[in-house]
Amino acid sequence: MRPVYFLLFIAVYLTSCGSDSGLPITKDELKGNWIVVRTTTNNKELYESITHSELSKLKHKTELTMFSFQPNGEVIVDDGTIEKRTSSWNFTNDQQLIIQVKNRKERNEDNSPIFTASRYRHDTLVLENILREDVHIKHTFIRLKTNDTVPNLFQPALNKWREQPLQAEDDEAIKTRLKQVLYYYSAYFASFSYNKVPYFNLEKIYCPILFYNGGVGLKKLKENDEWIKVFHDYSDAEKAHAMLSKAFSRMSNFPSRGNDYVAEYVIVLKMLADKL
């Protein structure tokens, strides 16, 4: 599944004023929530030759990954899977960001990378991972800001659905879990809209809903769907799917926000949750 792009936003994080890099950035400025919106390399062919892997695989893995840099030195990483990862982080005076998994035995180049800041302008940060002197990987981050209507996507109350059930749940618990998912993704799209994130990837959304320009729909239930992992087993996911189908049938008036489809998703997901 290819990412869904919103052309209105696509150039926002690529534009800048002048050639000033905006550096140095301080450790305090790095604290907070960020999302990777673009991963590139200065030499695609050489990168693929060295790593024996396609650049597209790296982009799929890193793009839309969210980071929450905590004041206590922890960083919470949401890479589009159900379970978030927690590592430690430090930012040095020579503009290097070091992320390390807490267990020394598990550390390697993939999960303990070192990045060098090369640009910081208007809450857009470019970090480079130097694979070799002639091969640099650039990751473009934008800061995820919040306000009264755009919540912090890392707040625990929004992420209760990520806690895996240890046993089959009754109908009320399944409904509660499904509501948590819908409210989370409503907040997810609200954050993407407010922060002008230029696209989203359906493969990183754990909800059986189709999103397209001008509407939403219910996906058919398949046994190998990734979103099923939110629930205890296929049987519980099947019940959740049936509940969601009924919620769709109770919907009469879908909101219209002109061409602002993301704003419509924010409202529709809340409406579906309330119709369960």
ChimeraX commands (.cxc) that place a marker at each C-alpha (Angstrom):
marker #1 position 0.00,0.00,0.00 radius 0.5
marker #1 position 1.52,3.30,-1.07 radius 0.5
marker #1 position 1.33,6.34,1.21 radius 0.5
marker #1 position -1.54,8.77,0.69 radius 0.5
marker #1 position -0.26,12.26,-0.10 radius 0.5
marker #1 position -1.89,15.64,0.34 radius 0.5
marker #1 position -0.39,17.95,-2.27 radius 0.5
marker #1 position -1.45,21.06,-0.39 radius 0.5
marker #1 position 1.15,20.27,2.26 radius 0.5
marker #1 position 3.85,18.56,0.24 radius 0.5
marker #1 position 6.24,21.50,-0.09 radius 0.5
marker #1 position 5.95,22.92,3.40 radius 0.5
marker #1 position 8.90,21.14,5.00 radius 0.5
marker #1 position 11.12,21.49,1.93 radius 0.5
marker #1 position 11.00,25.27,1.75 radius 0.5
marker #1 position 13.27,27.54,3.74 radius 0.5
marker #1 position 14.36,31.15,3.87 radius 0.5
marker #1 position 17.94,31.78,2.84 radius 0.5
marker #1 position 20.94,29.52,3.26 radius 0.5
marker #1 position 21.28,29.85,7.05 radius 0.5
marker #1 position 21.34,26.36,8.57 radius 0.5
marker #1 position 19.83,27.58,11.83 radius 0.5
marker #1 position 22.47,25.69,13.81 radius 0.5
marker #1 position 23.49,25.11,16.48 radius 0.5
marker #1 position 20.40,23.58,18.05 radius 0.5
marker #1 position 20.40,22.98,21.79 radius 0.5
marker #1 position 19.38,19.88,23.68 radius 0.5
marker #1 position 16.45,21.77,25.20 radius 0.5
marker #1 position 15.20,22.71,21.73 radius 0.5
marker #1 position 15.20,19.04,20.74 radius 0.5
marker #1 position 12.94,18.01,23.62 radius 0.5
marker #1 position 9.37,17.24,22.65 radius 0.5
marker #1 position 7.69,15.32,19.84 radius 0.5
marker #1 position 8.92,14.97,16.26 radius 0.5
marker #1 position 8.01,13.00,13.17 radius 0.5
marker #1 position 10.17,11.90,10.22 radius 0.5
marker #1 position 8.55,13.12,7.00 radius 0.5
marker #1 position 11.32,12.35,4.54 radius 0.5
marker #1 position 14.31,10.01,4.25 radius 0.5
marker #1 position 16.77,10.47,1.39 radius 0.5
marker #1 position 20.35,9.69,0.50 radius 0.5
marker #1 position 22.93,11.52,-1.59 radius 0.5
marker #1 position 23.72,8.32,-3.51 radius 0.5
marker #1 position 20.91,5.78,-3.86 radius 0.5
marker #1 position 22.86,3.29,-5.95 radius 0.5
marker #1 position 25.85,3.26,-3.61 radius 0.5
marker #1 position 23.59,3.00,-0.57 radius 0.5
marker #1 position 21.85,-0.07,-2.00 radius 0.5
marker #1 position 25.18,-1.60,-3.00 radius 0.5
marker #1 position 26.63,-1.19,0.50 radius 0.5
marker #1 position 23.56,-2.28,2.46 radius 0.5
marker #1 position 22.27,-4.89,-0.01 radius 0.5
marker #1 position 18.83,-3.40,0.57 radius 0.5
marker #1 position 16.54,-1.10,-1.38 radius 0.5
marker #1 position 16.22,2.51,-0.26 radius 0.5
marker #1 position 12.43,2.11,-0.43 radius 0.5
marker #1 position 12.60,-0.36,2.48 radius 0.5
marker #1 position 14.46,2.16,4.62 radius 0.5
marker #1 position 11.95,4.87,3.71 radius 0.5
marker #1 position 9.04,2.61,4.62 radius 0.5
marker #1 position 10.65,1.87,7.98 radius 0.5
marker #1 position 11.67,5.40,8.97 radius 0.5
marker #1 position 9.16,7.76,7.39 radius 0.5
marker #1 position 6.27,8.70,9.70 radius 0.5
marker #1 position 8.16,7.35,12.71 radius 0.5
marker #1 position 7.45,9.59,15.69 radius 0.5
marker #1 position 9.90,10.40,18.48 radius 0.5
marker #1 position 9.17,11.87,21.90 radius 0.5
marker #1 position 12.38,13.17,23.49 radius 0.5
marker #1 position 11.78,13.29,27.23 radius 0.5
marker #1 position 13.61,15.61,29.69 radius 0.5
marker #1 position 14.75,12.57,31.71 radius 0.5
marker #1 position 16.87,11.24,28.84 radius 0.5
marker #1 position 14.34,8.73,27.55 radius 0.5
marker #1 position 13.04,8.73,24.00 radius 0.5
marker #1 position 9.79,7.00,23.10 radius 0.5
marker #1 position 9.69,5.76,19.51 radius 0.5
marker #1 position 6.47,5.03,17.62 radius 0.5
marker #1 position 7.46,3.45,14.31 radius 0.5
marker #1 position 3.96,2.52,13.23 radius 0.5
marker #1 position 3.74,-0.74,15.16 radius 0.5
marker #1 position 1.44,-1.36,18.12 radius 0.5
marker #1 position 4.16,-1.51,20.75 radius 0.5
marker #1 position 6.25,1.60,21.24 radius 0.5
marker #1 position 9.96,1.36,21.99 radius 0.5
marker #1 position 11.77,3.23,24.74 radius 0.5
marker #1 position 15.47,4.03,24.42 radius 0.5
marker #1 position 17.83,6.62,25.87 radius 0.5
marker #1 position 19.01,9.74,24.08 radius 0.5
marker #1 position 21.64,12.42,24.36 radius 0.5
marker #1 position 22.53,15.45,22.26 radius 0.5
marker #1 position 26.16,16.51,22.31 radius 0.5
marker #1 position 27.77,19.92,21.91 radius 0.5
marker #1 position 29.04,18.91,18.46 radius 0.5
marker #1 position 25.42,18.51,17.27 radius 0.5
marker #1 position 25.24,14.72,17.43 radius 0.5
marker #1 position 22.09,12.92,18.51 radius 0.5
marker #1 position 22.83,9.53,20.06 radius 0.5
marker #1 position 19.98,7.07,20.57 radius 0.5
marker #1 position 20.70,3.83,22.42 radius 0.5
marker #1 position 18.51,0.91,23.44 radius 0.5
marker #1 position 18.74,0.41,27.17 radius 0.5
marker #1 position 19.95,-3.18,27.03 radius 0.5
marker #1 position 23.63,-3.11,26.02 radius 0.5
marker #1 position 23.44,-6.65,24.64 radius 0.5
marker #1 position 20.76,-5.59,22.15 radius 0.5
marker #1 position 22.62,-2.55,20.80 radius 0.5
marker #1 position 23.65,-2.50,17.15 radius 0.5
marker #1 position 23.91,0.03,14.32 radius 0.5
marker #1 position 20.22,-0.30,13.50 radius 0.5
marker #1 position 18.76,0.34,16.94 radius 0.5
marker #1 position 21.51,2.61,18.32 radius 0.5
marker #1 position 22.14,5.13,15.54 radius 0.5
marker #1 position 24.14,8.36,15.72 radius 0.5
marker #1 position 22.78,11.37,13.83 radius 0.5
marker #1 position 24.38,14.72,13.09 radius 0.5
marker #1 position 22.20,17.82,12.86 radius 0.5
marker #1 position 22.76,19.63,9.55 radius 0.5
marker #1 position 19.81,22.05,9.45 radius 0.5
marker #1 position 17.23,23.51,11.82 radius 0.5
marker #1 position 14.72,26.07,10.56 radius 0.5
marker #1 position 11.12,26.81,11.52 radius 0.5
marker #1 position 10.65,23.61,13.57 radius 0.5
marker #1 position 12.10,21.53,10.74 radius 0.5
marker #1 position 15.21,19.53,11.61 radius 0.5
marker #1 position 17.49,17.60,9.26 radius 0.5
marker #1 position 19.57,14.84,10.83 radius 0.5
marker #1 position 22.19,12.92,8.89 radius 0.5
marker #1 position 23.33,9.37,9.48 radius 0.5
marker #1 position 26.78,8.97,7.93 radius 0.5
marker #1 position 26.91,5.45,6.58 radius 0.5
marker #1 position 30.24,6.08,4.88 radius 0.5
marker #1 position 32.15,9.23,4.00 radius 0.5
marker #1 position 30.51,9.31,0.58 radius 0.5
marker #1 position 27.07,8.02,1.62 radius 0.5
marker #1 position 24.88,10.14,3.88 radius 0.5
marker #1 position 21.29,9.36,4.85 radius 0.5
marker #1 position 19.19,12.44,5.58 radius 0.5
marker #1 position 16.09,12.35,7.74 radius 0.5
marker #1 position 13.81,15.39,7.76 radius 0.5
marker #1 position 11.89,15.84,11.02 radius 0.5
marker #1 position 9.13,18.30,11.82 radius 0.5
marker #1 position 8.08,19.18,15.34 radius 0.5
marker #1 position 4.65,17.95,16.41 radius 0.5
marker #1 position 3.06,20.90,18.17 radius 0.5
marker #1 position -0.13,20.73,20.20 radius 0.5
marker #1 position -2.93,23.04,21.31 radius 0.5
marker #1 position -6.32,22.76,23.00 radius 0.5
marker #1 position -7.78,20.72,20.13 radius 0.5
marker #1 position -4.62,18.93,18.95 radius 0.5
marker #1 position -3.44,16.55,21.68 radius 0.5
marker #1 position -0.04,15.06,22.40 radius 0.5
marker #1 position -0.10,11.71,20.58 radius 0.5
marker #1 position 2.19,10.21,23.22 radius 0.5
marker #1 position -0.05,10.88,26.20 radius 0.5
marker #1 position -0.92,7.62,28.01 radius 0.5
marker #1 position -4.68,8.20,27.95 radius 0.5
marker #1 position -4.65,8.14,24.14 radius 0.5
marker #1 position -2.62,4.94,23.95 radius 0.5
marker #1 position -4.48,2.52,26.22 radius 0.5
marker #1 position -5.48,0.46,23.18 radius 0.5
marker #1 position -1.83,-0.54,22.73 radius 0.5
marker #1 position -1.94,-2.60,25.94 radius 0.5
marker #1 position -2.40,-6.15,24.67 radius 0.5
marker #1 position -5.25,-8.08,26.32 radius 0.5
marker #1 position -4.08,-11.23,28.09 radius 0.5
marker #1 position -7.31,-13.07,27.42 radius 0.5
marker #1 position -10.46,-12.87,25.33 radius 0.5
marker #1 position -12.55,-9.82,26.20 radius 0.5
marker #1 position -16.30,-9.42,26.60 radius 0.5
marker #1 position -18.30,-7.26,24.22 radius 0.5
marker #1 position -18.11,-4.16,26.40 radius 0.5
marker #1 position -14.32,-4.39,26.68 radius 0.5
marker #1 position -14.00,-4.92,22.92 radius 0.5
marker #1 position -16.17,-1.86,22.30 radius 0.5
marker #1 position -14.06,0.19,24.71 radius 0.5
marker #1 position -10.86,-0.89,22.98 radius 0.5
marker #1 position -12.31,-0.07,19.56 radius 0.5
marker #1 position -13.38,3.37,20.80 radius 0.5
marker #1 position -9.85,3.99,22.06 radius 0.5
marker #1 position -8.49,3.14,18.60 radius 0.5
marker #1 position -10.93,5.48,16.85 radius 0.5
marker #1 position -10.27,8.36,19.25 radius 0.5
marker #1 position -6.53,7.87,18.87 radius 0.5
marker #1 position -6.62,8.05,15.07 radius 0.5
marker #1 position -8.94,11.06,15.21 radius 0.5
marker #1 position -6.22,12.75,17.27 radius 0.5
marker #1 position -3.59,11.35,14.88 radius 0.5
marker #1 position -5.18,13.04,11.88 radius 0.5
marker #1 position -5.79,16.23,13.87 radius 0.5
marker #1 position -2.06,16.36,14.61 radius 0.5
marker #1 position -1.13,15.63,10.99 radius 0.5
marker #1 position -3.45,18.39,9.77 radius 0.5
marker #1 position -2.31,21.00,12.30 radius 0.5
marker #1 position 1.39,20.24,11.80 radius 0.5
marker #1 position 1.09,19.95,8.02 radius 0.5
marker #1 position 2.41,16.40,7.78 radius 0.5
marker #1 position 2.14,15.91,4.00 radius 0.5
marker #1 position 0.95,12.29,3.82 radius 0.5
marker #1 position -0.02,9.21,5.79 radius 0.5
marker #1 position 0.49,5.50,5.26 radius 0.5
marker #1 position -2.46,3.12,5.57 radius 0.5
marker #1 position -0.10,0.27,6.47 radius 0.5
marker #1 position 0.77,2.10,9.69 radius 0.5
marker #1 position -2.83,2.59,10.78 radius 0.5
marker #1 position -4.26,-0.16,13.00 radius 0.5
marker #1 position -7.89,0.32,12.14 radius 0.5
marker #1 position -10.04,-1.46,9.49 radius 0.5
marker #1 position -11.03,1.76,7.77 radius 0.5
marker #1 position -10.29,2.90,4.24 radius 0.5
marker #1 position -9.35,6.56,3.84 radius 0.5
marker #1 position -9.56,8.23,0.46 radius 0.5
marker #1 position -10.10,11.71,-0.92 radius 0.5
marker #1 position -13.65,12.62,-0.07 radius 0.5
marker #1 position -14.74,9.72,2.09 radius 0.5
marker #1 position -14.08,6.75,4.33 radius 0.5
marker #1 position -15.17,3.14,4.20 radius 0.5
marker #1 position -14.94,-0.15,6.05 radius 0.5
marker #1 position -12.29,-2.66,5.01 radius 0.5
marker #1 position -13.26,-6.27,4.49 radius 0.5
marker #1 position -12.17,-8.52,7.33 radius 0.5
marker #1 position -9.14,-10.69,6.53 radius 0.5
marker #1 position -7.42,-13.12,8.88 radius 0.5
marker #1 position -3.95,-11.72,8.17 radius 0.5
marker #1 position -4.83,-8.04,8.75 radius 0.5
marker #1 position -2.32,-6.30,10.99 radius 0.5
marker #1 position -5.00,-4.37,12.90 radius 0.5
marker #1 position -6.28,-7.66,14.34 radius 0.5
marker #1 position -3.24,-7.62,16.65 radius 0.5
marker #1 position -4.90,-4.84,18.64 radius 0.5
marker #1 position -7.32,-7.46,19.96 radius 0.5
marker #1 position -6.77,-10.74,21.79 radius 0.5
marker #1 position -7.48,-12.94,18.78 radius 0.5
marker #1 position -9.31,-13.10,15.48 radius 0.5
marker #1 position -12.62,-13.83,17.18 radius 0.5
marker #1 position -12.45,-10.61,19.21 radius 0.5
marker #1 position -11.35,-8.65,16.14 radius 0.5
marker #1 position -14.29,-10.10,14.21 radius 0.5
marker #1 position -16.66,-8.79,16.89 radius 0.5
marker #1 position -15.00,-5.37,16.73 radius 0.5
marker #1 position -15.38,-5.34,12.94 radius 0.5
marker #1 position -19.09,-6.14,13.26 radius 0.5
marker #1 position -19.50,-3.31,15.79 radius 0.5
marker #1 position -17.78,-0.91,13.44 radius 0.5
marker #1 position -19.98,-2.04,10.56 radius 0.5
marker #1 position -23.08,-1.25,12.63 radius 0.5
marker #1 position -21.64,2.14,13.56 radius 0.5
marker #1 position -21.23,2.93,9.86 radius 0.5
marker #1 position -24.85,1.95,9.23 radius 0.5
marker #1 position -25.97,4.40,11.93 radius 0.5
marker #1 position -24.14,7.28,10.27 radius 0.5
marker #1 position -26.45,9.52,8.27 radius 0.5
marker #1 position -24.64,12.78,7.62 radius 0.5
marker #1 position -20.95,12.72,6.85 radius 0.5
marker #1 position -19.15,16.01,7.51 radius 0.5
marker #1 position -17.90,18.14,4.63 radius 0.5
marker #1 position -14.86,20.36,4.91 radius 0.5
marker #1 position -14.39,21.14,1.24 radius 0.5
marker #1 position -11.06,19.70,0.11 radius 0.5
marker #1 position -9.74,19.36,3.66 radius 0.5
marker #1 position -10.16,15.59,3.77 radius 0.5
marker #1 position -8.01,15.16,6.87 radius 0.5
marker #1 position -10.31,17.46,8.84 radius 0.5
marker #1 position -13.19,15.24,7.75 radius 0.5
marker #1 position -11.39,12.11,8.98 radius 0.5
marker #1 position -10.94,13.74,12.40 radius 0.5
marker #1 position -14.68,14.28,12.73 radius 0.5
marker #1 position -15.82,10.99,11.17 radius 0.5
marker #1 position -13.66,8.86,13.47 radius 0.5
marker #1 position -15.11,10.58,16.53 radius 0.5
marker #1 position -18.62,10.14,15.15 radius 0.5
marker #1 position -18.02,6.42,14.57 radius 0.5
marker #1 position -16.72,6.00,18.11 radius 0.5
marker #1 position -19.83,7.70,19.47 radius 0.5
marker #1 position -22.08,5.45,17.34 radius 0.5
marker #1 position -20.67,2.20,18.75 radius 0.5
marker link #1:1,2 radius 0.2
marker link #1:2,3 radius 0.2
marker link #1:3,4 radius 0.2
marker link #1:4,5 radius 0.2
marker link #1:5,6 radius 0.2
marker link #1:6,7 radius 0.2
marker link #1:7,8 radius 0.2
marker link #1:8,9 radius 0.2
marker link #1:9,10 radius 0.2
marker link #1:10,11 radius 0.2
marker link #1:11,12 radius 0.2
marker link #1:12,13 radius 0.2
marker link #1:13,14 radius 0.2
marker link #1:14,15 radius 0.2
marker link #1:15,16 radius 0.2
marker link #1:16,17 radius 0.2
marker link #1:17,18 radius 0.2
marker link #1:18,19 radius 0.2
marker link #1:19,20 radius 0.2
marker link #1:20,21 radius 0.2
marker link #1:21,22 radius 0.2
marker link #1:22,23 radius 0.2
marker link #1:23,24 radius 0.2
marker link #1:24,25 radius 0.2
marker link #1:25,26 radius 0.2
marker link #1:26,27 radius 0.2
marker link #1:27,28 radius 0.2
marker link #1:28,29 radius 0.2
marker link #1:29,30 radius 0.2
marker link #1:30,31 radius 0.2
marker link #1:31,32 radius 0.2
marker link #1:32,33 radius 0.2
marker link #1:33,34 radius 0.2
marker link #1:34,35 radius 0.2
marker link #1:35,36 radius 0.2
marker link #1:36,37 radius 0.2
marker link #1:37,38 radius 0.2
marker link #1:38,39 radius 0.2
marker link #1:39,40 radius 0.2
marker link #1:40,41 radius 0.2
marker link #1:41,42 radius 0.2
marker link #1:42,43 radius 0.2
marker link #1:43,44 radius 0.2
marker link #1:44,45 radius 0.2
marker link #1:45,46 radius 0.2
marker link #1:46,47 radius 0.2
marker link #1:47,48 radius 0.2
marker link #1:48,49 radius 0.2
marker link #1:49,50 radius 0.2
marker link #1:50,51 radius 0.2
marker link #1:51,52 radius 0.2
marker link #1:52,53 radius 0.2
marker link #1:53,54 radius 0.2
marker link #1:54,55 radius 0.2
marker link #1:55,56 radius 0.2
marker link #1:56,57 radius 0.2
marker link #1:57,58 radius 0.2
marker link #1:58,59 radius 0.2
marker link #1:59,60 radius 0.2
marker link #1:60,61 radius 0.2
marker link #1:61,62 radius 0.2
marker link #1:62,63 radius 0.2
marker link #1:63,64 radius 0.2
marker link #1:64,65 radius 0.2
marker link #1:65,66 radius 0.2
marker link #1:66,67 radius 0.2
marker link #1:67,68 radius 0.2
marker link #1:68,69 radius 0.2
marker link #1:69,70 radius 0.2
marker link #1:70,71 radius 0.2
marker link #1:71,72 radius 0.2
marker link #1:72,73 radius 0.2
marker link #1:73,74 radius 0.2
marker link #1:74,75 radius 0.2
marker link #1:75,76 radius 0.2
marker link #1:76,77 radius 0.2
marker link #1:77,78 radius 0.2
marker link #1:78,79 radius 0.2
marker link #1:79,80 radius 0.2
marker link #1:80,81 radius 0.2
marker link #1:81,82 radius 0.2
marker link #1:82,83 radius 0.2
marker link #1:83,84 radius 0.2
marker link #1:84,85 radius 0.2
marker link #1:85,86 radius 0.2
marker link #1:86,87 radius 0.2
marker link #1:87,88 radius 0.2
marker link #1:88,89 radius 0.2
marker link #1:89,90 radius 0.2
marker link #1:90,91 radius 0.2
marker link #1:91,92 radius 0.2
marker link #1:92,93 radius 0.2
marker link #1:93,94 radius 0.2
marker link #1:94,95 radius 0.2
marker link #1:95,96 radius 0.2
marker link #1:96,97 radius 0.2
marker link #1:97,98 radius 0.2
marker link #1:98,99 radius 0.2
marker link #1:99,100 radius 0.2
marker link #1:100,101 radius 0.2
marker link #1:101,102 radius 0.2
marker link #1:102,103 radius 0.2
marker link #1:103,104 radius 0.2
marker link #1:104,105 radius 0.2
marker link #1:105,106 radius 0.2
marker link #1:106,107 radius 0.2
marker link #1:107,108 radius 0.2
marker link #1:108,109 radius 0.2
marker link #1:109,110 radius 0.2
marker link #1:110,111 radius 0.2
marker link #1:111,112 radius 0.2
marker link #1:112,113 radius 0.2
marker link #1:113,114 radius 0.2
marker link #1:114,115 radius 0.2
marker link #1:115,116 radius 0.2
marker link #1:116,117 radius 0.2
marker link #1:117,118 radius 0.2
marker link #1:118,119 radius 0.2
marker link #1:119,120 radius 0.2
marker link #1:120,121 radius 0.2
marker link #1:121,122 radius 0.2
marker link #1:122,123 radius 0.2
marker link #1:123,124 radius 0.2
marker link #1:124,125 radius 0.2
marker link #1:125,126 radius 0.2
marker link #1:126,127 radius 0.2
marker link #1:127,128 radius 0.2
marker link #1:128,129 radius 0.2
marker link #1:129,130 radius 0.2
marker link #1:130,131 radius 0.2
marker link #1:131,132 radius 0.2
marker link #1:132,133 radius 0.2
marker link #1:133,134 radius 0.2
marker link #1:134,135 radius 0.2
marker link #1:135,136 radius 0.2
marker link #1:136,137 radius 0.2
marker link #1:137,138 radius 0.2
marker link #1:138,139 radius 0.2
marker link #1:139,140 radius 0.2
marker link #1:140,141 radius 0.2
marker link #1:141,142 radius 0.2
marker link #1:142,143 radius 0.2
marker link #1:143,144 radius 0.2
marker link #1:144,145 radius 0.2
marker link #1:145,146 radius 0.2
marker link #1:146,147 radius 0.2
marker link #1:147,148 radius 0.2
marker link #1:148,149 radius 0.2
marker link #1:149,150 radius 0.2
marker link #1:150,151 radius 0.2
marker link #1:151,152 radius 0.2
marker link #1:152,153 radius 0.2
marker link #1:153,154 radius 0.2
marker link #1:154,155 radius 0.2
marker link #1:155,156 radius 0.2
marker link #1:156,157 radius 0.2
marker link #1:157,158 radius 0.2
marker link #1:158,159 radius 0.2
marker link #1:159,160 radius 0.2
marker link #1:160,161 radius 0.2
marker link #1:161,162 radius 0.2
marker link #1:162,163 radius 0.2
marker link #1:163,164 radius 0.2
marker link #1:164,165 radius 0.2
marker link #1:165,166 radius 0.2
marker link #1:166,167 radius 0.2
marker link #1:167,168 radius 0.2
marker link #1:168,169 radius 0.2
marker link #1:169,170 radius 0.2
marker link #1:170,171 radius 0.2
marker link #1:171,172 radius 0.2
marker link #1:172,173 radius 0.2
marker link #1:173,174 radius 0.2
marker link #1:174,175 radius 0.2
marker link #1:175,176 radius 0.2
marker link #1:176,177 radius 0.2
marker link #1:177,178 radius 0.2
marker link #1:178,179 radius 0.2
marker link #1:179,180 radius 0.2
marker link #1:180,181 radius 0.2
marker link #1:181,182 radius 0.2
marker link #1:182,183 radius 0.2
marker link #1:183,184 radius 0.2
marker link #1:184,185 radius 0.2
marker link #1:185,186 radius 0.2
marker link #1:186,187 radius 0.2
marker link #1:187,188 radius 0.2
marker link #1:188,189 radius 0.2
marker link #1:189,190 radius 0.2
marker link #1:190,191 radius 0.2
marker link #1:191,192 radius 0.2
marker link #1:192,193 radius 0.2
marker link #1:193,194 radius 0.2
marker link #1:194,195 radius 0.2
marker link #1:195,196 radius 0.2
marker link #1:196,197 radius 0.2
marker link #1:197,198 radius 0.2
marker link #1:198,199 radius 0.2
marker link #1:199,200 radius 0.2
marker link #1:200,201 radius 0.2
marker link #1:201,202 radius 0.2
marker link #1:202,203 radius 0.2
marker link #1:203,204 radius 0.2
marker link #1:204,205 radius 0.2
marker link #1:205,206 radius 0.2
marker link #1:206,207 radius 0.2
marker link #1:207,208 radius 0.2
marker link #1:208,209 radius 0.2
marker link #1:209,210 radius 0.2
marker link #1:210,211 radius 0.2
marker link #1:211,212 radius 0.2
marker link #1:212,213 radius 0.2
marker link #1:213,214 radius 0.2
marker link #1:214,215 radius 0.2
marker link #1:215,216 radius 0.2
marker link #1:216,217 radius 0.2
marker link #1:217,218 radius 0.2
marker link #1:218,219 radius 0.2
marker link #1:219,220 radius 0.2
marker link #1:220,221 radius 0.2
marker link #1:221,222 radius 0.2
marker link #1:222,223 radius 0.2
marker link #1:223,224 radius 0.2
marker link #1:224,225 radius 0.2
marker link #1:225,226 radius 0.2
marker link #1:226,227 radius 0.2
marker link #1:227,228 radius 0.2
marker link #1:228,229 radius 0.2
marker link #1:229,230 radius 0.2
marker link #1:230,231 radius 0.2
marker link #1:231,232 radius 0.2
marker link #1:232,233 radius 0.2
marker link #1:233,234 radius 0.2
marker link #1:234,235 radius 0.2
marker link #1:235,236 radius 0.2
marker link #1:236,237 radius 0.2
marker link #1:237,238 radius 0.2
marker link #1:238,239 radius 0.2
marker link #1:239,240 radius 0.2
marker link #1:240,241 radius 0.2
marker link #1:241,242 radius 0.2
marker link #1:242,243 radius 0.2
marker link #1:243,244 radius 0.2
marker link #1:244,245 radius 0.2
marker link #1:245,246 radius 0.2
marker link #1:246,247 radius 0.2
marker link #1:247,248 radius 0.2
marker link #1:248,249 radius 0.2
marker link #1:249,250 radius 0.2
marker link #1:250,251 radius 0.2
marker link #1:251,252 radius 0.2
marker link #1:252,253 radius 0.2
marker link #1:253,254 radius 0.2
marker link #1:254,255 radius 0.2
marker link #1:255,256 radius 0.2
marker link #1:256,257 radius 0.2
marker link #1:257,258 radius 0.2
marker link #1:258,259 radius 0.2
marker link #1:259,260 radius 0.2
marker link #1:260,261 radius 0.2
marker link #1:261,262 radius 0.2
marker link #1:262,263 radius 0.2
marker link #1:263,264 radius 0.2
marker link #1:264,265 radius 0.2
marker link #1:265,266 radius 0.2
marker link #1:266,267 radius 0.2
marker link #1:267,268 radius 0.2
marker link #1:268,269 radius 0.2
marker link #1:269,270 radius 0.2
marker link #1:270,271 radius 0.2
marker link #1:271,272 radius 0.2
marker link #1:272,273 radius 0.2
marker link #1:273,274 radius 0.2
marker link #1:274,275 radius 0.2
marker link #1:275,276 radius 0.2
view
